[in-house]
């Protein structure tokens, strides 16, 4: 709005200037009739004003936002408020939930300890089954089959998987059992086939009549385990047990060794299994142990143990004691495969990501480290394990600690937010564990209100001590949430993201954007489209202001020189249509590129028009003005046609006065329009890119508008006649070629501007560096040339002599 107002004021001044100069020149010096020429002068002034006022800017903004929101819908972002698109382009911080956003909200086996070997898969894109099978220490196939048999038999019928071919596409039942069934499937075994082919477990086909031979000992919270015994070929039974790791482990006295044989469990083995279970737990995993035992025929399944008790103190069954330890499985809600790449893109784009979760610190740290929110430098140098206890100060906080530090109690006993205390925490904070919805609200409020960026000394200290760079403007906060209690935080944040699948209706009502797939990667997509909105507006401004400068100066010079602009009112209105409506639609539809996520967030305190844009605008405007004025003043002599101001004059005072549309001015009009059309291609680039055609065919709308505009220009010039104020019969092929040639000249001019701007920028940097060196009398840390090094040596030598 500010830019549109400034341009409007400048256009109004130019229009009044045109009117004043024409009136003074015509009435005072040339003595023309006021009644006859006043209207013509006013029309010229209004034409200048119409071209100068950027009425297409609001249209470009609205079109860009509407286009982006429509495209974002197809990429799982339902935009409720159009301005949220642009705001997301400025985002500097994303505060995200864990469950369902970073993770898949689906329990999955991620680690297994079997045959005295630990297999921990840290790559979320690789399944545990594939990791184990591809490992150099891969267990024997019979071990994998035994694990798969145990899982398939010792799970409930209600726990099932849905397949499309060999791929699991859905599941029902207990999430923990589903995770185990998926593991068996990844090992290459079909749980349903194993169930159907196992006597005492199958309820299908010929084996169904033997189902009663199987013995199930159901899971209960008292026992924390489940068992299922099936008959074997030798007349006995094999009982499969699964349950809480500490319960099963306490009942084992043997384990399966690397040779795939049962070995007696010694103290070293017990310590190894216990340490692995603790390591899994520290990574936030739920641990389950798998064990089995071969029973003789005629065994009493109801016999009680003399020494072993269940978790609740009741006596354990004998058949569930003296087991053979088979495997320890670590199960977690895994990271979505695409999250790591999305968070990497966030950091490349200058966007901080903070995890806000109700989970325990170790679970939160495990997920944050896998996702890339936490990196090695966040941990103490001597830390071997990536756990909460080894993080540097303030990198992780629990909710209660966070609340205690950022709130102070006033004299009346009321809690009061302490922004100063908050500013000491937030640059370091990456994980907020065991947090409440109120903590989310506090975090959004504190980040948004922080003016730490204005404290240069504090920012410098953060950079020197912790290598933390603070964005030089207020933080723009994006917050995710799915619960009803998250609504205040979603409202307080600059951009609120609600979950489309798991989110409550109240959370969706409070949000600006709804993630239809509950996926963090979709937030990064929103950031990319948000930056593209800003870039599209910049592209349109770059194009429009170039036309403004060239058209207004051309109109003013023409009116000053001949009391008549070479671009007639209808010409100006057609240029205005190209410049505003069609160009706004073409440039607003530019698709985003990955390069947008390699730049820093948009600084809202800086001008939308960059120095590079000014260079492009002034460079192309200068070229266009030079061509038009050369054609205006030298064209008749060079190309041999009558001057346009004489041909179109109606006063009869000059030789050649015909009062008809001139070939001269038609030629100028055609050339001017073609320069705009080619410059529209240049305007797609904002950073001085060499290949201005890159990605042009990915935007069919842009290509279509360019072609349609070119065709309309041909029709208007050749057949417009008096309606379009062009010469009767149009232009010859020669003049068409020259017009298009001058238009195409905008392409190499862009490369000249790039080179000049680059060298000018380098010279400016060199001058600044020399000025700095002269002022400080010490060498810069940057590389400098030999002359500067010699000068520095002379300065140093002179100082030492003194």
C-alpha positions in Angstrom: 0.0 0.0 0.0 2.8 2.4 0.8 4.6 1.7 -2.5 1.3 2.1 -4.4 0.7 5.4 -2.7 4.2 6.7 -3.4 4.0 5.7 -7.1 0.5 7.3 -7.3 1.8 10.6 -5.9 4.7 10.6 -8.3 2.3 9.9 -11.2 0.0 12.7 -10.2 3.0 15.1 -10.1 4.1 14.0 -13.5 0.5 14.5 -14.9 0.3 18.0 -13.5 3.8 18.8 -14.8 2.7 17.6 -18.3 -0.4 19.7 -18.2 1.4 22.8 -16.9 4.2 22.7 -19.4 1.9 22.0 -22.4 -0.4 24.9 -21.4 2.5 27.3 -20.9 4.2 26.2 -24.1 1.0 26.1 -26.2 -0.9 29.1 -24.9 1.9 31.5 -24.0 4.5 30.8 -26.7 2.8 29.1 -29.6 -0.5 31.0 -29.3 -2.7 28.0 -30.0 -6.5 28.1 -29.3 -7.4 27.3 -25.7 -10.7 25.8 -26.7 -9.1 23.6 -29.3 -6.1 22.3 -27.4 -7.0 22.4 -23.7 -8.9 19.1 -23.9 -6.0 17.5 -25.8 -3.6 18.6 -23.1 -5.8 17.3 -20.4 -6.2 14.0 -22.2 -2.4 13.7 -22.4 -2.1 14.5 -18.6 -4.8 11.9 -17.7 -3.0 9.4 -19.9 0.3 10.0 -18.0 -1.6 9.6 -14.8 -3.3 6.4 -15.9 0.0 4.8 -16.8 1.8 5.9 -13.7 -0.8 4.9 -11.1 -0.3 1.2 -10.2 -3.9 0.1 -10.1 -2.7 -3.4 -11.1 -0.7 -3.8 -7.9 -3.6 -4.8 -5.7 -4.8 -7.1 -8.5 -1.3 -8.7 -8.7 -1.3 -9.3 -4.9 -4.8 -10.8 -4.9 -4.1 -12.9 -7.9 -0.8 -14.2 -6.5 -2.4 -15.0 -3.1 -5.4 -16.7 -4.8 -3.2 -18.7 -7.2 -0.9 -19.8 -4.4 -3.7 -20.8 -2.0 -5.3 -22.9 -4.8 -2.0 -24.6 -5.6 -1.3 -25.1 -1.8 -4.6 -26.9 -1.5 -3.2 -29.6 -3.9 -0.1 -29.9 -1.7 -2.1 -30.6 1.5 -2.4 -27.0 2.7 -5.9 -25.7 3.1 -5.5 -21.9 3.4 -8.3 -20.2 5.4 -6.9 -16.7 5.3 -5.2 -15.5 2.1 -2.8 -13.2 3.9 -1.4 -16.2 5.7 0.3 -17.3 2.5 2.4 -14.1 2.3 3.1 -14.2 6.1 4.4 -17.7 5.9 7.1 -16.4 3.5 8.4 -14.3 6.4 8.4 -17.1 9.0 11.6 -17.3 11.0 10.5 -19.9 13.6 8.3 -23.1 13.4 7.1 -24.5 16.7 5.9 -28.0 16.0 4.2 -30.9 17.7 5.7 -34.4 17.7 3.0 -37.0 17.4 1.5 -37.2 13.9 3.4 -34.1 12.6 7.1 -35.2 12.9 6.1 -38.8 13.5 3.8 -41.1 11.6 1.5 -41.7 14.6 2.1 -45.4 14.0 4.0 -47.6 16.4 6.9 -49.2 14.5 9.8 -51.5 15.5 13.0 -49.6 15.2 15.6 -51.8 17.1 16.0 -55.4 17.9 18.6 -57.3 20.0 18.8 -61.0 19.1 21.6 -63.6 19.0 23.7 -61.3 21.2 23.7 -58.6 18.5 22.0 -55.2 18.6 20.4 -54.0 15.4 19.3 -50.3 15.7 18.0 -48.6 12.6 18.5 -44.8 12.7 17.4 -44.1 9.2 13.6 -43.4 9.1 13.5 -44.2 5.4 14.7 -47.8 6.0 12.5 -50.4 7.8 14.0 -52.4 10.7 13.4 -55.7 8.8 15.4 -54.5 5.8 18.1 -53.1 8.0 18.5 -56.5 9.8 18.5 -58.5 6.6 21.1 -56.2 4.9 23.4 -56.1 8.0 26.7 -57.8 7.9 25.9 -59.6 11.2 22.5 -60.7 9.8 21.0 -63.5 12.0 20.5 -67.0 10.6 17.4 -67.4 8.6 16.0 -69.9 11.1 16.3 -67.2 13.8 14.3 -64.8 11.7 11.7 -67.5 11.1 11.5 -68.3 14.8 10.9 -64.6 15.6 8.3 -64.4 12.9 6.6 -67.5 14.1 6.5 -66.2 17.7 5.0 -62.9 16.6 2.4 -64.4 14.3 1.2 -67.0 16.8 1.4 -65.0 20.0 -0.7 -62.0 18.8 -4.5 -61.5 18.9 -6.7 -62.3 15.9 -7.9 -58.7 16.1 -4.4 -57.4 15.1 -4.3 -57.6 11.3 -2.5 -56.0 8.4 -3.9 -54.9 5.0 -1.8 -55.6 2.0 -1.6 -54.4 -1.6 0.7 -56.9 -3.1 3.6 -57.1 -0.7 3.1 -53.6 0.6 1.3 -52.9 3.9 -1.3 -50.3 3.3 -3.4 -50.4 6.5 -3.9 -52.2 9.9 -6.3 -52.8 12.7 -5.9 -53.9 16.3 -3.4 -53.2 19.0 -0.7 -50.8 17.8 2.1 -52.7 19.5 1.1 -56.0 18.0 0.7 -54.4 14.6 4.3 -53.1 14.8 5.5 -56.7 15.5 3.4 -58.1 12.6 5.0 -55.5 10.3 8.4 -56.6 11.5 7.6 -60.2 10.7 6.4 -59.1 7.2 9.6 -57.2 6.6 11.5 -60.3 7.5 9.7 -61.9 4.6 7.1 -64.0 6.4 3.3 -63.8 6.1 1.8 -63.8 9.6 -1.6 -65.0 8.3 -0.1 -68.0 6.5 1.9 -68.9 9.7 -1.3 -68.7 11.7 -3.3 -70.8 9.2 -0.6 -73.5 9.0 0.0 -73.8 12.7 -1.9 -76.6 14.5 -3.4 -75.3 17.7 -3.5 -71.7 16.3 -5.3 -72.1 13.0 -9.1 -71.7 12.8 -9.1 -72.2 9.0 -9.4 -75.4 6.9 -8.5 -78.8 8.0 -6.5 -77.6 11.0 -9.5 -75.7 12.5 -10.6 -78.8 14.4 -7.3 -78.9 16.3 -7.6 -75.3 17.5 -8.5 -76.5 21.0 -5.1 -78.2 21.3 -3.5 -74.7 21.5 -3.4 -73.0 24.9 -3.6 -69.2 25.2 -2.6 -67.4 28.3 -4.1 -64.0 27.8 -2.5 -60.7 28.5 -3.3 -58.9 31.7 -2.0 -55.8 33.3 -1.1 -57.9 36.3 1.1 -60.3 34.3 2.3 -57.8 31.7 2.8 -60.6 29.3 0.9 -62.9 26.9 1.6 -66.5 25.9 0.4 -69.0 23.4 1.4 -72.7 23.4 1.0 -74.9 20.2 1.6 -78.6 19.8 4.8 -79.7 18.1 5.5 -82.7 15.9 7.3 -84.7 18.7 4.2 -84.7 20.8 5.1 -81.8 23.1 4.4 -78.1 23.1 6.2 -75.0 22.3 5.1 -71.9 24.3 5.7 -68.4 22.8 5.8 -65.5 25.2 6.0 -61.7 24.7 5.6 -58.9 27.2 7.3 -56.2 29.1 11.1 -56.6 28.8 11.8 -56.6 32.6 9.1 -59.3 33.2 10.2 -61.7 30.4 13.9 -61.1 31.0 13.5 -62.1 34.7 12.0 -65.5 33.6 14.8 -66.4 31.2 17.7 -68.6 32.1 18.8 -69.4 28.5 19.2 -67.4 25.3 19.5 -68.0 21.6 23.2 -67.7 20.6 24.9 -66.7 17.4 25.0 -70.4 16.4 21.2 -70.5 16.6 21.3 -72.8 19.6 20.1 -72.3 23.1 22.8 -71.3 25.5 22.8 -70.8 29.2 22.5 -67.1 30.1 25.5 -65.9 32.1 26.0 -62.6 34.0 27.7 -61.0 31.1 24.8 -61.8 28.8 22.3 -60.4 31.4 24.3 -57.2 31.7 24.4 -56.8 27.9 20.6 -57.3 27.5 19.9 -55.0 30.5 22.2 -52.3 29.0 20.5 -52.6 25.6 17.1 -52.3 27.2 18.1 -49.1 29.0 19.6 -47.7 25.9 16.4 -48.3 24.0 14.4 -46.7 26.8 16.7 -43.6 26.8 15.9 -43.2 23.1 12.2 -43.1 24.0 11.4 -46.6 22.8 8.9 -49.0 24.4 10.7 -52.3 24.9 9.2 -55.8 24.5 10.9 -59.1 25.1 10.3 -62.3 23.1 11.0 -65.7 24.5 10.0 -69.3 24.1 10.2 -72.7 25.8 9.7 -76.3 24.7 7.4 -78.3 26.9 6.9 -82.0 27.2 3.7 -83.8 26.4 1.2 -83.9 29.2 2.5 -80.7 30.8 0.2 -79.1 33.4 -0.5 -75.6 32.1 -2.1 -74.6 35.4 0.8 -75.5 37.6 2.1 -72.6 39.7 5.8 -71.6 40.3 7.3 -71.9 43.8 9.5 -68.9 43.4 8.5 -66.5 40.6 5.7 -64.0 41.0 3.8 -61.9 38.6 4.0 -58.1 38.6 1.1 -57.8 40.9 2.5 -60.3 43.4 0.4 -63.3 42.3 2.1 -66.6 41.6 3.4 -67.1 38.1 2.6 -70.2 35.9 5.4 -72.8 35.6 5.1 -72.9 31.8 6.0 -69.3 31.7 9.3 -69.7 33.6 12.8 -70.9 32.6 12.4 -69.4 29.2 14.8 -69.1 26.3 15.4 -65.4 25.5 14.9 -64.8 21.8 14.8 -61.1 21.2 14.4 -57.6 22.7 12.4 -55.3 20.4 12.4 -51.5 20.7 9.2 -49.9 19.4 8.5 -46.2 18.8 6.4 -43.8 16.9 8.9 -43.3 14.1 9.8 -40.2 12.2 8.1 -39.6 8.9 10.6 -40.4 6.1 10.3 -36.9 4.6 10.8 -35.0 7.8 14.6 -35.0 7.9 14.8 -33.4 4.5 12.1 -30.9 5.3 13.9 -29.7 8.5 17.2 -29.5 6.5 15.4 -27.2 4.1 14.1 -25.1 7.0 17.6 -24.5 8.3 18.9 -23.7 4.8 16.0 -21.2 4.5 17.0 -19.5 7.8 13.9 -20.9 9.6 14.5 -22.3 13.2 12.5 -25.4 14.2 11.5 -26.0 17.8 9.9 -29.1 19.1 7.1 -28.6 21.6 5.7 -31.9 23.0 4.2 -33.4 26.1 6.6 -36.4 25.9 9.4 -37.2 28.3 12.7 -35.4 27.7 14.5 -38.5 26.4 11.7 -39.3 23.9 11.6 -35.7 22.8 15.4 -35.6 22.4 15.5 -38.9 20.5 12.9 -37.7 17.9 14.5 -34.2 17.7 17.9 -35.7 17.0 16.6 -38.1 14.4 14.7 -35.2 12.7 17.7 -32.9 12.7 16.3 -30.3 15.1 19.0 -31.3 17.5 22.5 -31.7 16.0 25.8 -32.8 17.4 26.9 -29.3 18.5 23.9 -29.1 20.8 25.4 -31.8 23.0 28.4 -31.6 25.3 31.7 -32.3 23.6 32.3 -35.3 25.8 28.8 -36.8 25.4 28.7 -40.3 24.0 24.9 -40.7 24.1 22.4 -38.3 22.5 20.2 -38.1 25.6 18.6 -35.2 27.5 21.2 -35.2 30.3 24.0 -34.5 27.8 22.5 -31.4 26.2 24.0 -28.0 26.6 22.2 -25.5 28.9 18.8 -24.2 27.8 18.7 -26.4 24.6 16.0 -28.5 26.3 13.6 -27.5 29.0 10.7 -29.2 30.7 7.5 -27.2 30.9 7.6 -26.6 34.7 11.2 -25.3 34.5 10.3 -23.1 31.5 7.3 -21.6 33.3 9.3 -21.0 36.5 12.0 -19.1 34.6 9.9 -16.9 32.3 7.3 -15.8 34.8 7.9 -13.8 37.9 5.6 -13.2 40.9 4.7 -9.5 41.5 4.0 -8.0 44.9 0.4 -9.0 44.7 1.2 -12.6 44.1 0.2 -12.5 40.4 2.3 -14.2 37.7 3.9 -11.7 35.2 5.7 -12.6 32.0 9.3 -11.7 32.0 10.5 -10.8 28.5 14.1 -10.2 29.6 14.3 -13.7 31.1 12.7 -15.2 28.0 15.2 -13.5 25.7 18.0 -15.2 27.6 16.4 -18.6 26.8 14.8 -18.7 23.4 17.9 -18.4 21.2 19.2 -21.6 22.7 15.8 -23.5 23.1 15.2 -26.3 20.7 13.1 -28.7 22.6 10.3 -28.0 25.1 9.3 -31.3 26.8 6.4 -32.2 29.1 4.8 -28.9 27.9 1.3 -27.8 28.3 -0.9 -25.8 25.8 -0.2 -22.7 28.0 3.5 -23.2 27.3 2.8 -23.0 23.6 1.0 -19.7 24.1 3.8 -18.3 26.2 6.4 -19.4 23.6 4.4 -17.8 20.7 3.9 -14.6 22.7 7.5 -14.3 23.8 9.0 -15.0 20.4 6.7 -12.5 18.7 7.4 -9.8 21.2 11.1 -10.2 21.4 13.3 -7.3 20.4 16.5 -9.1 21.1 17.6 -8.3 17.5 17.9 -4.6 18.4 20.5 -5.4 21.1 23.6 -5.6 19.0 25.9 -6.4 21.9 23.7 -9.4 23.0 23.5 -10.6 19.4 27.3 -10.3 19.0 27.9 -12.3 22.2 25.5 -15.0 21.1 27.4 -15.3 17.8 30.8 -15.4 19.4 30.0 -17.7 22.3 27.4 -20.1 20.8 27.5 -19.4 17.0 23.9 -18.3 17.2 22.7 -15.7 14.6 19.6 -13.7 15.5 17.4 -12.7 12.6 17.6 -8.9 12.3 13.8 -8.3 12.8 11.0 -9.5 14.9 10.4 -13.2 14.9 7.5 -14.4 12.7 6.1 -17.5 14.4 4.4 -20.5 12.9 2.7 -22.8 15.4 1.1 -26.3 15.0 -1.6 -27.7 17.1 -4.4 -30.3 17.1 -6.2 -30.0 20.4 -8.9 -27.7 21.7 -6.5 -26.2 24.2 -4.1 -25.3 21.4 -6.5 -22.8 20.0 -5.1 -19.7 21.9 -1.6 -20.5 20.8 -2.7 -20.9 17.2 -4.4 -17.5 17.4 -1.5 -15.8 19.0 1.1 -17.1 16.5 1.6 -15.2 13.2 0.6 -18.4 11.3 -1.4 -21.1 13.0 -1.4 -24.6 11.5 -4.1 -27.1 12.6 -4.1 -30.8 11.9 -6.6 -31.8 9.3 -6.8 -35.5 10.4 -6.2 -35.4 14.2 -7.2 -31.8 14.8 -10.3 -30.8 16.7 -12.8 -28.5 15.1 -11.9 -25.7 17.5 -8.3 -25.9 16.6 -9.2 -25.8 12.9 -11.4 -22.7 13.5 -8.5 -20.9 15.2 -5.9 -21.8 12.6 -4.9 -19.9 9.4 -3.9 -23.0 7.5 -5.0 -26.6 7.9 -2.5 -29.4 7.2 -4.7 -32.0 5.4 -2.1 -34.7 5.9 -0.8 -33.7 9.4 2.7 -33.7 7.9 5.5 -31.3 8.9 6.8 -31.4 5.3 3.6 -29.6 4.2 4.6 -26.7 6.4 7.8 -26.3 4.4 5.7 -26.4 1.3 3.7 -23.5 2.7 6.9 -21.6 3.4 8.0 -22.1 -0.2 4.7 -20.9 -1.6 4.7 -17.9 0.9 8.0 -16.8 -0.4 6.8 -17.3 -3.9 4.0 -14.8 -3.3 6.4 -12.2 -2.2 8.7 -13.0 -5.2 5.7 -12.7 -7.6 4.8 -9.3 -6.2 8.5 -8.2 -6.6 8.5 -9.5 -10.2 5.3 -7.6 -11.0 6.7 -4.4 -9.4 9.9 -4.7 -11.3 8.0 -5.0 -14.6 5.5 -2.3 -13.8 7.9 0.3 -12.6 10.1 -0.2 -15.6 7.1 0.6 -17.9 6.1 3.5 -15.6 9.5 5.1 -15.8 9.8 4.6 -19.6 6.2 5.5 -20.5 6.0 8.6 -18.3 9.3 10.0 -19.4 8.5 9.3 -23.1 5.1 11.0 -22.7 6.6 14.0 -20.9 9.5 14.5 -23.4 7.1 14.1 -26.4 4.6 16.6 -24.9 7.4 19.1 -24.1 8.9 18.9 -27.5 5.9 18.7 -29.7 2.9 19.4 -27.3 1.9 15.8 -28.3 3.0 12.5 -26.9 4.3 9.9 -29.4 2.2 7.4 -27.5 -1.5 8.3 -28.0 -4.0 7.8 -25.2 -5.3 4.6 -26.7 -1.7 3.3 -26.9 -1.0 4.2 -23.3 -4.2 2.4 -22.2 -3.2 -0.7 -24.2 0.3 -0.6 -22.5 -1.5 -0.1 -19.2 -3.6 -3.2 -19.9 -0.4 -5.2 -20.7 1.3 -3.8 -17.7 -1.5 -4.2 -15.1 -4.0 -6.9 -15.8 -2.2 -9.4 -18.1 1.2 -9.0 -16.6 -0.1 -9.4 -13.1 -1.8 -12.6 -14.1 1.3 -13.9 -15.9 3.8 -13.1 -13.2 1.5 -14.0 -10.3 1.2 -17.5 -11.7 5.0 -18.3 -11.6 5.5 -21.6 -9.7 7.9 -21.7 -6.8 11.5 -23.0 -7.1 13.7 -24.7 -4.6 16.0 -21.7 -4.7 13.5 -19.8 -2.7 14.3 -22.0 0.3 18.0 -21.2 0.0 17.4 -17.6 1.0 16.9 -16.0 4.3 13.3 -15.2 5.4 11.8 -11.9 4.1 12.8 -9.0 6.4 9.5 -7.1 6.9 11.4 -3.9 7.8 13.2 -3.7 4.5 11.9 -2.3 1.2 10.3 -4.8 -1.1 12.3 -3.2 -3.9 15.9 -4.4 -3.7 19.0 -2.8 -5.1 19.2 -5.4 -7.8 15.6 -4.6 -8.8 16.4 -0.9 -9.0 19.4 -1.8 -11.3 17.1 -3.9 -13.5 14.4 -1.3 -13.7 16.7 1.7 -14.3 18.8 -0.2 -16.8 15.8 -1.4 -18.9 14.0 1.9 -18.6 17.1 3.7 -19.8 17.3 1.3 -22.8 13.7 1.8 -23.7 13.8 5.6 -23.3 16.9 5.7 -25.5 15.3 3.6 -28.2 12.0 5.6 -28.2 13.6 9.0 -28.1 16.0 8.0 -30.9 13.1 6.8 -33.0 11.2 10.0 -32.1 13.9 12.5 -33.1 16.1 10.6 -35.5 13.6 8.0 -36.9 12.2 10.2 -39.8 15.7 10.9 -41.1 17.0 7.3 -40.7 13.9 5.4 -42.0 12.6 8.1 -44.4 9.1 8.6 -43.1 7.4 11.9 -42.2 7.7 13.1 -38.6 4.7 12.0 -36.7 4.0 15.3 -35.0 3.6 16.9 -38.4 1.5 14.1 -40.0 -0.9 14.0 -37.0 -1.1 17.8 -36.7 -4.3 19.6 -37.7 -3.2 23.2 -37.7 -2.2 23.4 -41.3 0.8 25.6 -40.4 3.5 23.1 -41.2 4.4 21.4 -44.5 3.3 17.8 -44.4 0.3 18.4 -42.1 -2.2 15.7 -43.0 -4.3 15.1 -39.8 -4.0 11.3 -40.0 -2.3 8.6 -38.1 1.4 8.4 -38.7 3.6 5.5 -39.6 6.3 7.2 -37.4 4.3 7.1 -34.2 2.8 3.6 -35.0 6.4 2.4 -35.4 7.3 3.9 -32.0 4.2 2.3 -30.4 5.0 -1.1 -31.8 8.6 -1.0 -30.7 7.7 0.1 -27.2 5.2 -2.7 -26.7 7.6 -5.3 -28.0 10.3 -4.1 -25.5 7.7 -4.6 -22.7 6.9 -8.1 -23.9 10.5 -9.2 -23.9 11.2 -7.4 -20.7 8.3 -9.4 -19.2 10.5 -12.5 -19.7 13.4 -10.7 -17.9 11.2 -9.8 -15.0 10.8 -13.4 -14.1 14.3 -13.1 -12.6 15.1 -11.1 -9.6 18.7 -12.1 -8.7 20.5 -11.5 -12.0 20.1 -15.1 -13.3 21.9 -15.7 -16.6 19.2 -17.9 -18.1 16.0 -15.8 -18.0 14.1 -18.6 -19.8 14.7 -21.2 -17.0 11.5 -22.9 -16.1 9.4 -20.8 -18.4 7.7 -23.9 -19.9 6.6 -25.0 -16.4 4.3 -22.0 -16.4 1.9 -22.5 -19.4 -0.2 -19.6 -18.2 2.7 -17.2 -18.6 3.5 -18.5 -22.1 -0.1 -18.3 -23.1 -0.5 -14.7 -22.0 2.7 -13.8 -23.7 1.6 -15.4 -27.0 -1.9 -13.9 -26.7 -0.6 -10.4 -26.0 1.8 -10.7 -29.0 -1.0 -11.8 -31.3 -3.3 -9.0 -30.1 -0.5 -6.5 -30.8 -0.2 -7.8 -34.4 -3.9 -7.5 -34.9 -4.1 -4.0 -33.4 -1.2 -2.6 -35.4 -2.2 -4.2 -38.7 -6.0 -3.8 -38.5 -6.6 -1.3 -35.7 -6.5 1.7 -38.0 -8.3 4.7 -36.4 -9.7 2.7 -33.5 -6.2 2.0 -32.2 -4.7 5.2 -33.6 -2.3 3.4 -36.0 -1.4 4.0 -39.6 -3.9 2.6 -42.1 -2.7 -0.8 -43.4 -0.3 -1.3 -40.6 3.5 -1.6 -40.7 5.7 -3.2 -43.4 7.6 -6.4 -42.7 10.8 -4.4 -42.4 9.5 -2.2 -39.6 8.0 -5.3 -37.9 11.4 -6.9 -37.9 13.1 -3.8 -36.5 10.4 -3.4 -33.8 10.9 -7.0 -32.7 14.6 -6.7 -32.9 14.6 -3.7 -30.6 12.3 -5.7 -28.2 14.6 -8.7 -28.3 17.5 -6.3 -27.4 16.1 -6.3 -23.9 17.5 -9.8 -23.4 21.2 -9.0 -23.9 20.6 -5.7 -22.1 19.7 -7.8 -19.0 23.1 -9.6 -19.2 24.9 -6.2 -19.5 23.0 -5.0 -16.4 24.0 -8.2 -14.5 27.7 -7.7 -15.3 27.6 -4.0 -14.5 25.8 -4.6 -11.2 28.1 -7.5 -10.2 31.3 -5.4 -10.9 29.8 -2.4 -9.2 28.9 -4.4 -6.1 32.5 -5.8 -6.0 34.0 -2.4 -6.3 31.7 -1.1 -3.6 32.7 -4.0 -1.3 36.4 -3.3 -2.0 36.0 0.4 -1.3 34.2 -0.4 1.9 36.9 -2.8 2.9 39.7 -0.3 2.3 37.8 2.4 4.2 37.4 -0.1 7.1 41.2 -0.9 7.0 42.1 2.8 6.9 39.9 3.6 9.8 40.8 0.7 12.1 44.5 0.5 11.0 44.4 -3.3 11.2 44.0 -6.0 8.6 40.6 -7.4 7.7 40.1 -11.1 8.1 39.1 -11.3 4.5 41.6 -12.2 1.7 43.2 -9.0 0.3 45.4 -8.4 -2.7 49.1 -7.9 -2.6 49.0 -4.1 -2.8 46.7 -3.9 0.2 48.9 -6.3 2.1 52.0 -4.2 1.3 50.2 -1.1 2.5 49.2 -2.9 5.7 52.8 -3.9 6.2 54.0 -0.3 5.7 51.4 0.9 8.2 52.4 -1.7 10.7 56.1 -0.9 10.2 55.5 2.8 10.6 53.6 2.1 13.8 56.3 -0.1 15.3 59.0 2.5 14.5 57.0 5.1 16.3 
